[in-house]
Amino acid sequence: DHSIASKDEL
Amino acid sequence: MNVFRLAGDMTHLLSIMVLLLKIHSMKSCAGISLKTQELYVLVFATRYLDIFTTYFSFYNTVMKIVFLVTSFSIVWYMRHHKVVRQTYDRDQDTFRHHLLVIPCFLLALLINHRFTVREVLWTFSLYLEAVAILPQLVLLQRSRNIDNLTGNYVFFLGAYRGLYLFNWIYRYMAEKSQLRWIPWISGLVQTALYADFFYYYIKSWKKREKLQLPA
């Protein structure tokens, strides 16, 4: 999932 | 995790440590904008809603907790601590910060990756973070006396997002990550807002003079 994958940043 | 991302997170952490050091050791929040600090509480509270639902890594969870706890405690100190709150430059910190919140929220409703509550709030947090420094920059410009800790605090805070820009370039090139316009453009705007401050910060550092921003 793209929108989840990009949320490992703070 | 690449070196730019780690360095970015560390300067972000360092900026908060510098601010807490000022508050704890000097018992002072002179020159610090409560408006900006309140905006950061809102930024972290809306961005880290996934803390209980999505697990990325131990590092990720710990850092989120640190940012939430420290941002809440800074606001608490500035509002309620009997000594610290008396050092707050209330009369100069007059930026109407809620005027930033509403347009950022409307923009997040209009421009987002997906129209869900969590995604809109996450997008809102990015837009709001981009402009959250404005009350602080205005206060700095009004301050005749910017102490070292305050100057360093703002410098590290700006360096953090600048390093994230390199992180995104690296991830795009090396990890073939997808185009992520919302964080990229927000991050670019956020970093650009510091340009003026960086210029005077580096100039004063080179000349070993006290930092002062032109009014």
gemmi code that builds the backbone of each chain (N, CA, C; Angstrom):
import gemmi

chains = {
    "A": [
        ("ASP", (0.857, -1.198, 0.000), (0.000, 0.000, 0.000), (0.888, 1.242, 0.000)),
        ("HIS", (0.742, 2.041, -1.004), (1.602, 3.218, -1.161), (1.473, 4.186, 0.008)),
        ("SER", (0.241, 4.469, 0.423), (0.056, 5.511, 1.430), (0.593, 5.073, 2.790)),
        ("ILE", (0.586, 3.779, 3.054), (1.168, 3.263, 4.290), (2.690, 3.244, 4.171)),
        ("ALA", (3.177, 2.789, 3.022), (4.621, 2.620, 2.835), (5.393, 3.910, 3.037)),
        ("SER", (4.755, 5.022, 2.749), (5.476, 6.293, 2.859), (5.441, 6.846, 4.276)),
        ("LYS", (4.796, 6.144, 5.188), (4.608, 6.715, 6.524), (5.564, 6.159, 7.566)),
        ("ASP", (6.650, 5.578, 7.111), (7.665, 5.156, 8.067), (8.544, 6.341, 8.474)),
        ("GLU", (8.290, 7.496, 7.872), (9.063, 8.684, 8.236), (8.371, 9.444, 9.355)),
        ("LEU", (9.168, 10.296, 10.026), (8.588, 10.963, 11.204), (8.062, 12.335, 10.895)),
    ],
    "B": [
        ("MET", (17.255, 2.459, 6.564), (17.241, 3.915, 6.755), (18.569, 4.512, 6.283)),
        ("ASN", (18.493, 5.546, 5.477), (19.728, 6.137, 4.949), (20.274, 7.218, 5.892)),
        ("VAL", (21.488, 7.651, 5.577), (22.212, 8.556, 6.480), (21.538, 9.937, 6.587)),
        ("PHE", (20.905, 10.378, 5.487), (20.249, 11.700, 5.512), (19.037, 11.680, 6.436)),
        ("ARG", (18.275, 10.610, 6.309), (17.095, 10.450, 7.158), (17.490, 10.392, 8.634)),
        ("LEU", (18.505, 9.598, 8.945), (18.945, 9.473, 10.334), (19.469, 10.813, 10.856)),
        ("ALA", (20.276, 11.484, 10.025), (20.810, 12.786, 10.425), (19.667, 13.793, 10.629)),
        ("GLY", (18.656, 13.716, 9.779), (17.482, 14.586, 9.904), (16.753, 14.346, 11.214)),
        ("ASP", (16.507, 13.087, 11.512), (15.821, 12.762, 12.769), (16.642, 13.205, 13.975)),
        ("MET", (17.962, 13.036, 13.864), (18.820, 13.384, 14.999), (18.873, 14.903, 15.225)),
        ("THR", (18.900, 15.690, 14.136), (18.887, 17.146, 14.340), (17.522, 17.591, 14.877)),
        ("HIS", (16.463, 16.889, 14.457), (15.136, 17.200, 14.993), (15.119, 16.953, 16.504)),
        ("LEU", (15.647, 15.806, 16.883), (15.720, 15.441, 18.293), (16.606, 16.436, 19.055)),
        ("LEU", (17.721, 16.778, 18.436), (18.658, 17.717, 19.047), (17.998, 19.080, 19.285)),
        ("SER", (17.204, 19.534, 18.317), (16.538, 20.830, 18.470), (15.633, 20.811, 19.699)),
        ("ILE", (14.906, 19.709, 19.879), (14.004, 19.596, 21.030), (14.799, 19.530, 22.337)),
        ("MET", (15.934, 18.808, 22.293), (16.790, 18.719, 23.482), (17.333, 20.098, 23.867)),
        ("VAL", (17.732, 20.873, 22.853), (18.252, 22.220, 23.116), (17.175, 23.079, 23.776)),
        ("LEU", (15.957, 22.971, 23.273), (14.860, 23.752, 23.841), (14.551, 23.316, 25.275)),
        ("LEU", (14.539, 22.006, 25.497), (14.287, 21.505, 26.847), (15.409, 21.900, 27.808)),
        ("LEU", (16.629, 21.905, 27.283), (17.775, 22.330, 28.090), (17.597, 23.770, 28.543)),
        ("LYS", (17.187, 24.614, 27.614), (16.944, 26.020, 27.937), (15.871, 26.142, 29.019)),
        ("ILE", (14.782, 25.407, 28.828), (13.670, 25.486, 29.780), (14.076, 24.940, 31.151)),
        ("HIS", (14.780, 23.798, 31.170), (15.135, 23.171, 32.444), (16.256, 23.882, 33.174)),
        ("SER", (17.326, 24.224, 32.426), (18.489, 24.757, 33.128), (18.394, 26.260, 33.359)),
        ("MET", (17.879, 26.981, 32.354), (17.774, 28.427, 32.526), (16.415, 28.817, 33.094)),
        ("LYS", (15.506, 27.850, 33.174), (14.131, 28.112, 33.623), (13.535, 29.291, 32.838)),
        ("SER", (13.826, 29.265, 31.529), (13.392, 30.388, 30.701), (12.879, 29.908, 29.344)),
        ("CYS", (11.845, 30.572, 28.877), (11.378, 30.306, 27.518), (11.360, 31.619, 26.732)),
        ("ALA", (12.206, 32.568, 27.160), (12.290, 33.851, 26.460), (12.680, 33.627, 25.005)),
        ("GLY", (11.978, 34.295, 24.115), (12.294, 34.170, 22.692), (11.671, 32.971, 22.020)),
        ("ILE", (10.982, 32.131, 22.790), (10.335, 30.948, 22.214), (8.848, 31.234, 22.022)),
        ("SER", (8.346, 30.909, 20.835), (6.950, 31.171, 20.526), (6.056, 30.028, 20.992)),
        ("LEU", (5.171, 30.329, 21.916), (4.190, 29.326, 22.359), (3.264, 28.923, 21.206)),
        ("LYS", (3.000, 29.886, 20.327), (2.126, 29.610, 19.172), (2.717, 28.494, 18.312)),
        ("THR", (4.007, 28.611, 18.018), (4.676, 27.570, 17.237), (4.648, 26.240, 17.978)),
        ("GLN", (4.915, 26.272, 19.277), (4.929, 25.023, 20.053), (3.551, 24.364, 20.064)),
        ("GLU", (2.506, 25.164, 20.144), (1.146, 24.603, 20.115), (0.841, 23.989, 18.754)),
        ("LEU", (1.343, 24.626, 17.698), (1.137, 24.063, 16.370), (1.837, 22.705, 16.230)),
        ("TYR", (3.034, 22.585, 16.829), (3.733, 21.297, 16.767), (2.975, 20.196, 17.503)),
        ("VAL", (2.344, 20.538, 18.620), (1.519, 19.549, 19.318), (0.427, 19.036, 18.378)),
        ("LEU", (-0.201, 19.960, 17.675), (-1.259, 19.596, 16.735), (-0.699, 18.774, 15.568)),
        ("VAL", (0.486, 19.146, 15.107), (1.143, 18.416, 14.012), (1.390, 16.954, 14.416)),
        ("PHE", (2.002, 16.763, 15.583), (2.338, 15.397, 15.999), (1.082, 14.600, 16.353)),
        ("ALA", (0.124, 15.250, 17.001), (-1.091, 14.541, 17.409), (-1.869, 14.041, 16.194)),
        ("THR", (-1.884, 14.817, 15.109), (-2.637, 14.384, 13.926), (-1.816, 13.440, 13.043)),
        ("ARG", (-0.501, 13.563, 13.073), (0.313, 12.704, 12.212), (0.493, 11.308, 12.785)),
        ("TYR", (0.597, 11.224, 14.108), (0.948, 9.939, 14.717), (-0.263, 9.159, 15.217)),
        ("LEU", (-1.410, 9.396, 14.594), (-2.607, 8.632, 14.943), (-2.419, 7.142, 14.684)),
        ("ASP", (-1.465, 6.806, 13.828), (-1.244, 5.393, 13.477), (-0.368, 4.658, 14.498)),
        ("ILE", (0.008, 5.374, 15.569), (0.971, 4.786, 16.502), (0.474, 3.479, 17.121)),
        ("PHE", (-0.832, 3.357, 17.318), (-1.358, 2.138, 17.935), (-1.845, 1.127, 16.903)),
        ("THR", (-1.976, 1.581, 15.649), (-2.576, 0.686, 14.653), (-1.563, 0.100, 13.668)),
        ("THR", (-0.505, 0.863, 13.370), (0.456, 0.377, 12.377), (1.845, 0.338, 12.990)),
        ("TYR", (2.456, -0.820, 12.956), (3.810, -0.949, 13.503), (4.837, -0.920, 12.370)),
        ("PHE", (5.790, 0.012, 12.457), (6.861, 0.062, 11.452), (8.141, -0.531, 12.031)),
        ("SER", (8.570, 0.015, 13.147), (9.798, -0.451, 13.790), (9.812, 0.075, 15.219)),
        ("PHE", (10.698, -0.501, 16.017), (10.865, -0.031, 17.390), (11.299, 1.439, 17.384)),
        ("TYR", (12.254, 1.737, 16.501), (12.762, 3.106, 16.344), (11.623, 4.085, 16.068)),
        ("ASN", (10.804, 3.727, 15.103), (9.691, 4.585, 14.689), (8.735, 4.859, 15.860)),
        ("THR", (8.374, 3.811, 16.586), (7.433, 3.964, 17.700), (8.031, 4.817, 18.819)),
        ("VAL", (9.286, 4.538, 19.161), (9.935, 5.289, 20.242), (10.028, 6.773, 19.886)),
        ("MET", (10.451, 7.057, 18.637), (10.596, 8.452, 18.222), (9.254, 9.184, 18.248)),
        ("LYS", (8.202, 8.508, 17.815), (6.877, 9.132, 17.843), (6.475, 9.484, 19.270)),
        ("ILE", (6.720, 8.545, 20.187), (6.375, 8.802, 21.589), (7.194, 9.983, 22.118)),
        ("VAL", (8.489, 10.007, 21.770), (9.362, 11.096, 22.226), (8.851, 12.448, 21.717)),
        ("PHE", (8.511, 12.516, 20.434), (8.043, 13.789, 19.875), (6.712, 14.225, 20.493)),
        ("LEU", (5.832, 13.261, 20.732), (4.539, 13.602, 21.349), (4.733, 14.101, 22.777)),
        ("VAL", (5.482, 13.343, 23.565), (5.654, 13.681, 24.983), (6.392, 15.015, 25.132)),
        ("THR", (7.480, 15.197, 24.364), (8.252, 16.431, 24.521), (7.458, 17.655, 24.063)),
        ("SER", (6.706, 17.523, 22.961), (5.975, 18.705, 22.486), (4.877, 19.097, 23.481)),
        ("PHE", (4.197, 18.083, 24.055), (3.187, 18.387, 25.076), (3.838, 19.019, 26.305)),
        ("SER", (4.982, 18.489, 26.725), (5.584, 19.008, 27.958), (6.132, 20.422, 27.766)),
        ("ILE", (6.638, 20.724, 26.566), (7.114, 22.094, 26.327), (5.957, 23.092, 26.463)),
        ("VAL", (4.820, 22.760, 25.868), (3.657, 23.643, 25.981), (3.207, 23.747, 27.436)),
        ("TRP", (3.246, 22.612, 28.141), (2.844, 22.635, 29.555), (3.757, 23.577, 30.346)),
        ("TYR", (5.062, 23.449, 30.157), (6.012, 24.316, 30.857), (5.737, 25.790, 30.563)),
        ("MET", (5.541, 26.103, 29.294), (5.365, 27.505, 28.907), (4.064, 28.093, 29.446)),
        ("ARG", (3.056, 27.235, 29.585), (1.758, 27.732, 30.060), (1.635, 27.692, 31.577)),
        ("HIS", (2.185, 26.642, 32.202), (1.843, 26.398, 33.607), (2.981, 26.442, 34.613)),
        ("HIS", (4.213, 26.226, 34.195), (5.303, 26.226, 35.176), (5.459, 27.628, 35.777)),
        ("LYS", (5.483, 27.693, 37.105), (5.360, 29.013, 37.740), (6.524, 29.958, 37.445)),
        ("VAL", (7.718, 29.416, 37.190), (8.850, 30.276, 36.845), (8.943, 30.475, 35.323)),
        ("VAL", (8.908, 29.374, 34.607), (9.111, 29.428, 33.149), (8.085, 30.333, 32.470)),
        ("ARG", (6.844, 30.208, 32.870), (5.793, 30.951, 32.167), (5.948, 32.472, 32.302)),
        ("GLN", (6.649, 32.900, 33.358), (6.850, 34.342, 33.528), (7.886, 34.909, 32.566)),
        ("THR", (8.657, 34.021, 31.931), (9.675, 34.488, 30.988), (9.142, 34.519, 29.556)),
        ("TYR", (7.902, 34.087, 29.382), (7.315, 34.012, 28.045), (7.013, 35.422, 27.500)),
        ("ASP", (7.466, 35.682, 26.267), (7.259, 36.997, 25.652), (5.849, 37.109, 25.058)),
        ("ARG", (4.894, 37.161, 25.962), (3.486, 37.138, 25.551), (3.127, 38.292, 24.602)),
        ("ASP", (3.633, 39.463, 24.932), (3.256, 40.659, 24.167), (3.826, 40.673, 22.756)),
        ("GLN", (4.923, 39.929, 22.559), (5.538, 39.931, 21.230), (5.126, 38.738, 20.387)),
        ("ASP", (4.608, 37.722, 21.060), (4.219, 36.494, 20.358), (2.752, 36.594, 19.958)),
        ("THR", (2.500, 37.461, 18.981), (1.097, 37.796, 18.683), (0.592, 37.210, 17.368)),
        ("PHE", (1.387, 36.361, 16.746), (0.956, 35.758, 15.477), (-0.352, 34.996, 15.692)),
        ("ARG", (-1.315, 35.244, 14.819), (-2.610, 34.558, 15.012), (-2.535, 33.177, 14.364)),
        ("HIS", (-2.078, 32.232, 15.183), (-1.712, 30.929, 14.635), (-2.887, 30.080, 14.163)),
        ("HIS", (-4.091, 30.366, 14.709), (-5.228, 29.573, 14.210), (-5.547, 29.917, 12.751)),
        ("LEU", (-5.043, 31.096, 12.328), (-5.247, 31.455, 10.929), (-4.407, 30.574, 9.987)),
        ("LEU", (-3.453, 29.845, 10.551), (-2.705, 28.881, 9.742), (-3.421, 27.529, 9.703)),
        ("VAL", (-4.098, 27.221, 10.817), (-4.701, 25.898, 10.955), (-5.836, 25.690, 9.940)),
        ("ILE", (-6.690, 26.696, 9.819), (-7.871, 26.532, 8.972), (-7.512, 26.335, 7.482)),
        ("PRO", (-6.674, 27.205, 6.898), (-6.305, 26.974, 5.488), (-5.589, 25.640, 5.273)),
        ("CYS", (-4.758, 25.227, 6.225), (-4.069, 23.939, 6.070), (-5.078, 22.791, 6.075)),
        ("PHE", (-6.089, 22.912, 6.921), (-7.096, 21.857, 6.978), (-7.917, 21.819, 5.685)),
        ("LEU", (-8.290, 22.996, 5.195), (-9.062, 23.048, 3.948), (-8.240, 22.488, 2.786)),
        ("LEU", (-6.965, 22.838, 2.763), (-6.092, 22.335, 1.707), (-5.963, 20.806, 1.786)),
        ("ALA", (-5.891, 20.286, 3.019), (-5.791, 18.835, 3.190), (-7.069, 18.132, 2.733)),
        ("LEU", (-8.219, 18.814, 2.903), (-9.483, 18.245, 2.420), (-9.499, 18.188, 0.893)),
        ("LEU", (-8.882, 19.200, 0.283), (-8.899, 19.299, -1.183), (-7.810, 18.448, -1.835)),
        ("ILE", (-6.576, 18.572, -1.301), (-5.443, 17.881, -1.920), (-4.920, 16.831, -0.963)),
        ("ASN", (-5.240, 15.581, -1.232), (-4.762, 14.475, -0.409), (-4.619, 13.239, -1.283)),
        ("HIS", (-3.991, 12.230, -0.712), (-3.763, 11.001, -1.458), (-5.025, 10.154, -1.518)),
        ("ARG", (-5.760, 10.194, -0.439), (-6.992, 9.411, -0.357), (-7.921, 10.094, 0.639)),
        ("PHE", (-9.211, 10.106, 0.342), (-10.136, 10.851, 1.196), (-10.649, 9.984, 2.348)),
        ("THR", (-9.762, 9.769, 3.333), (-10.166, 9.084, 4.554), (-9.751, 9.983, 5.718)),
        ("VAL", (-10.331, 9.744, 6.885), (-10.048, 10.597, 8.044), (-8.548, 10.621, 8.336)),
        ("ARG", (-7.942, 9.428, 8.393), (-6.538, 9.357, 8.768), (-5.621, 10.001, 7.731)),
        ("GLU", (-5.956, 9.747, 6.458), (-5.117, 10.290, 5.390), (-5.220, 11.817, 5.327)),
        ("VAL", (-6.442, 12.346, 5.515), (-6.625, 13.808, 5.491), (-5.883, 14.446, 6.679)),
        ("LEU", (-5.974, 13.818, 7.852), (-5.288, 14.369, 9.024), (-3.768, 14.284, 8.880)),
        ("TRP", (-3.303, 13.192, 8.267), (-1.856, 13.050, 8.029), (-1.372, 14.151, 7.074)),
        ("THR", (-2.149, 14.377, 6.014), (-1.812, 15.422, 5.044), (-1.851, 16.798, 5.703)),
        ("PHE", (-2.888, 17.015, 6.519), (-3.016, 18.268, 7.275), (-1.764, 18.507, 8.126)),
        ("SER", (-1.265, 17.453, 8.763), (-0.091, 17.612, 9.632), (1.138, 18.041, 8.829)),
        ("LEU", (1.246, 17.575, 7.604), (2.385, 17.972, 6.765), (2.273, 19.432, 6.342)),
        ("TYR", (1.080, 19.838, 5.931), (0.875, 21.237, 5.537), (1.113, 22.165, 6.730)),
        ("LEU", (0.583, 21.754, 7.897), (0.717, 22.611, 9.073), (2.171, 22.679, 9.544)),
        ("GLU", (2.879, 21.551, 9.475), (4.280, 21.570, 9.900), (5.097, 22.528, 9.026)),
        ("ALA", (4.740, 22.585, 7.746), (5.486, 23.444, 6.813), (5.479, 24.908, 7.256)),
        ("VAL", (4.366, 25.350, 7.852), (4.239, 26.772, 8.202), (4.281, 27.036, 9.714)),
        ("ALA", (4.412, 25.961, 10.506), (4.338, 26.104, 11.971), (5.446, 26.989, 12.537)),
        ("ILE", (6.544, 27.135, 11.822), (7.670, 27.920, 12.324), (7.413, 29.426, 12.197)),
        ("LEU", (6.435, 29.832, 11.423), (6.226, 31.263, 11.160), (6.096, 32.121, 12.426)),
        ("PRO", (5.261, 31.736, 13.413), (5.194, 32.569, 14.630), (6.558, 32.692, 15.309)),
        ("GLN", (7.345, 31.609, 15.288), (8.674, 31.642, 15.900), (9.605, 32.601, 15.150)),
        ("LEU", (9.555, 32.580, 13.830), (10.417, 33.463, 13.038), (10.039, 34.930, 13.247)),
        ("VAL", (8.741, 35.184, 13.353), (8.284, 36.551, 13.600), (8.768, 37.021, 14.968)),
        ("LEU", (8.661, 36.131, 15.967), (9.115, 36.487, 17.315), (10.621, 36.756, 17.342)),
        ("LEU", (11.389, 35.949, 16.626), (12.847, 36.153, 16.563), (13.184, 37.518, 15.989)),
        ("GLN", (12.422, 37.888, 14.962), (12.681, 39.156, 14.305), (12.396, 40.334, 15.246)),
        ("ARG", (11.438, 40.125, 16.154), (11.091, 41.194, 17.104), (12.022, 41.217, 18.300)),
        ("SER", (12.774, 40.109, 18.521), (13.630, 40.024, 19.703), (14.927, 40.779, 19.466)),
        ("ARG", (15.255, 41.650, 20.381), (16.521, 42.382, 20.303), (17.666, 41.451, 20.684)),
        ("ASN", (17.344, 40.507, 21.566), (18.352, 39.650, 22.152), (18.023, 38.187, 21.894)),
        ("ILE", (18.717, 37.560, 20.942), (18.472, 36.142, 20.697), (19.605, 35.363, 21.356)),
        ("ASP", (19.277, 34.587, 22.416), (20.365, 33.843, 23.067), (20.764, 32.647, 22.207)),
        ("ASN", (21.933, 32.091, 22.512), (22.497, 31.012, 21.702), (21.589, 29.798, 21.603)),
        ("LEU", (20.996, 29.410, 22.735), (20.155, 28.212, 22.721), (18.960, 28.399, 21.793)),
        ("THR", (18.361, 29.578, 21.815), (17.203, 29.831, 20.947), (17.627, 29.797, 19.475)),
        ("GLY", (18.758, 30.449, 19.176), (19.263, 30.443, 17.802), (19.569, 29.036, 17.323)),
        ("ASN", (20.224, 28.244, 18.195), (20.557, 26.868, 17.821), (19.308, 26.003, 17.679)),
        ("TYR", (18.352, 26.248, 18.530), (17.091, 25.508, 18.440), (16.477, 25.662, 17.040)),
        ("VAL", (16.362, 26.900, 16.594), (15.737, 27.153, 15.286), (16.627, 26.612, 14.163)),
        ("PHE", (17.938, 26.725, 14.336), (18.845, 26.220, 13.308), (18.697, 24.699, 13.124)),
        ("PHE", (18.700, 23.954, 14.230), (18.568, 22.494, 14.138), (17.205, 22.095, 13.578)),
        ("LEU", (16.199, 22.858, 13.938), (14.856, 22.567, 13.454), (14.783, 22.739, 11.924)),
        ("GLY", (15.450, 23.751, 11.427), (15.486, 23.963, 9.981), (16.356, 22.935, 9.283)),
        ("ALA", (17.476, 22.576, 9.916), (18.391, 21.593, 9.339), (17.684, 20.245, 9.176)),
        ("TYR", (16.820, 19.924, 10.119), (16.079, 18.658, 10.082), (15.310, 18.487, 8.766)),
        ("ARG", (14.525, 19.502, 8.402), (13.739, 19.324, 7.184), (14.614, 19.410, 5.934)),
        ("GLY", (15.672, 20.206, 6.027), (16.616, 20.271, 4.916), (17.230, 18.902, 4.640)),
        ("LEU", (17.598, 18.187, 5.715), (18.184, 16.855, 5.547), (17.159, 15.851, 5.016)),
        ("TYR", (15.896, 16.064, 5.387), (14.851, 15.195, 4.847), (14.736, 15.344, 3.322)),
        ("LEU", (15.001, 16.542, 2.822), (14.954, 16.734, 1.371), (15.973, 15.820, 0.696)),
        ("PHE", (17.176, 15.743, 1.262), (18.201, 14.851, 0.715), (17.782, 13.385, 0.857)),
        ("ASN", (17.148, 13.087, 1.980), (16.624, 11.741, 2.203), (15.630, 11.344, 1.108)),
        ("TRP", (14.748, 12.276, 0.749), (13.752, 11.966, -0.286), (14.399, 11.789, -1.655)),
        ("ILE", (15.389, 12.625, -1.954), (16.113, 12.485, -3.221), (16.796, 11.114, -3.261)),
        ("TYR", (17.439, 10.766, -2.147), (18.142, 9.477, -2.062), (17.168, 8.315, -2.238)),
        ("ARG", (16.043, 8.387, -1.536), (15.075, 7.280, -1.614), (14.502, 7.154, -3.017)),
        ("TYR", (14.293, 8.291, -3.645), (13.737, 8.274, -5.000), (14.724, 7.648, -5.981)),
        ("MET", (16.002, 8.005, -5.829), (17.022, 7.505, -6.753), (17.436, 6.070, -6.414)),
        ("ALA", (17.780, 5.831, -5.151), (18.379, 4.551, -4.776), (17.332, 3.465, -4.538)),
        ("GLU", (16.197, 3.869, -3.938), (15.205, 2.842, -3.605), (14.053, 2.831, -4.598)),
        ("LYS", (14.159, 3.654, -5.636), (13.110, 3.752, -6.655), (11.727, 3.959, -6.020)),
        ("SER", (11.690, 4.800, -4.990), (10.405, 5.055, -4.335), (9.502, 5.851, -5.277)),
        ("GLN", (8.219, 5.805, -4.999), (7.272, 6.488, -5.881), (7.326, 7.998, -5.700)),
        ("LEU", (6.678, 8.715, -6.607), (6.575, 10.161, -6.470), (5.672, 10.446, -5.276)),
        ("ARG", (6.143, 11.332, -4.411), (5.359, 11.635, -3.211), (5.259, 13.143, -3.089)),
        ("TRP", (4.413, 13.709, -3.941), (4.381, 15.166, -4.064), (3.993, 15.892, -2.788)),
        ("ILE", (3.068, 15.337, -2.028), (2.561, 16.056, -0.836), (3.669, 16.285, 0.197)),
        ("PRO", (4.380, 15.238, 0.648), (5.472, 15.530, 1.583), (6.627, 16.304, 0.957)),
        ("TRP", (6.925, 16.062, -0.297), (8.061, 16.739, -0.929), (7.842, 18.243, -1.022)),
        ("ILE", (6.684, 18.622, -1.547), (6.443, 20.068, -1.722), (6.288, 20.748, -0.365)),
        ("SER", (5.593, 20.088, 0.576), (5.466, 20.665, 1.920), (6.843, 20.841, 2.550)),
        ("GLY", (7.695, 19.833, 2.397), (9.034, 19.882, 2.976), (9.895, 20.956, 2.336)),
        ("LEU", (9.698, 21.145, 1.039), (10.450, 22.176, 0.325), (10.038, 23.571, 0.800)),
        ("VAL", (8.734, 23.771, 0.952), (8.225, 25.051, 1.457), (8.759, 25.291, 2.869)),
        ("GLN", (8.676, 24.239, 3.698), (9.132, 24.342, 5.082), (10.597, 24.764, 5.151)),
        ("THR", (11.444, 24.123, 4.349), (12.871, 24.446, 4.363), (13.119, 25.855, 3.836)),
        ("ALA", (12.379, 26.236, 2.798), (12.573, 27.556, 2.193), (12.282, 28.682, 3.183)),
        ("LEU", (11.319, 28.433, 4.101), (10.974, 29.466, 5.078), (12.155, 29.808, 5.990)),
        ("TYR", (13.103, 28.867, 6.110), (14.258, 29.089, 6.965), (15.397, 29.816, 6.260)),
        ("ALA", (15.298, 29.999, 4.939), (16.429, 30.503, 4.149), (17.015, 31.784, 4.731)),
        ("ASP", (16.136, 32.729, 5.021), (16.541, 34.010, 5.562), (17.257, 33.842, 6.909)),
        ("PHE", (16.642, 33.010, 7.770), (17.228, 32.767, 9.089), (18.616, 32.144, 8.961)),
        ("PHE", (18.730, 31.113, 8.107), (20.018, 30.449, 7.884), (21.082, 31.458, 7.470)),
        ("TYR", (20.720, 32.344, 6.581), (21.656, 33.334, 6.072), (22.258, 34.151, 7.214)),
        ("TYR", (21.412, 34.663, 8.091), (21.893, 35.499, 9.192), (22.558, 34.675, 10.293)),
        ("TYR", (22.087, 33.443, 10.470), (22.679, 32.562, 11.479), (24.129, 32.249, 11.110)),
        ("ILE", (24.357, 31.878, 9.852), (25.698, 31.515, 9.403), (26.609, 32.744, 9.379)),
        ("LYS", (26.033, 33.877, 8.973), (26.806, 35.109, 8.949), (27.300, 35.485, 10.356)),
        ("SER", (26.401, 35.407, 11.337), (26.790, 35.774, 12.697), (27.777, 34.752, 13.273)),
        ("TRP", (27.628, 33.495, 12.870), (28.518, 32.445, 13.352), (29.934, 32.655, 12.799)),
        ("LYS", (30.032, 33.014, 11.529), (31.331, 33.262, 10.894), (32.048, 34.451, 11.536)),
        ("LYS", (31.266, 35.495, 11.795), (31.861, 36.709, 12.376), (31.975, 36.614, 13.896)),
        ("ARG", (31.507, 35.498, 14.453), (31.468, 35.299, 15.904), (30.746, 36.453, 16.599)),
        ("GLU", (29.660, 36.868, 15.984), (28.854, 37.937, 16.588), (27.555, 37.352, 17.109)),
        ("LYS", (26.854, 38.126, 17.898), (25.555, 37.688, 18.393), (24.531, 37.734, 17.257)),
        ("LEU", (23.689, 36.694, 17.222), (22.689, 36.641, 16.156), (21.635, 37.730, 16.338)),
        ("GLN", (21.378, 38.446, 15.262), (20.289, 39.424, 15.277), (19.678, 39.491, 13.885)),
        ("LEU", (18.377, 39.402, 13.829), (17.714, 39.451, 12.530), (17.278, 40.881, 12.254)),
        ("PRO", (17.429, 41.350, 11.013), (16.975, 42.702, 10.694), (15.448, 42.785, 10.787)),
        ("ALA", (14.961, 43.868, 11.336), (13.510, 44.011, 11.523), (12.803, 44.243, 10.194)),
    ],
}
model = gemmi.Model(1)
for chain_id, residues in chains.items():
    chain = gemmi.Chain(chain_id)
    for i, (resn, *xyz) in enumerate(residues, 1):
        res = gemmi.Residue()
        res.name, res.seqid = resn, gemmi.SeqId(i, " ")
        for name, pos in zip(("N", "CA", "C"), xyz):
            atom = gemmi.Atom()
            atom.name, atom.element = name, gemmi.Element(name[0])
            atom.pos, atom.b_iso = gemmi.Position(*pos), 0.0
            res.add_atom(atom)
        chain.add_residue(res)
    model.add_chain(chain)
structure = gemmi.Structure()
structure.add_model(model)
structure.setup_entities()
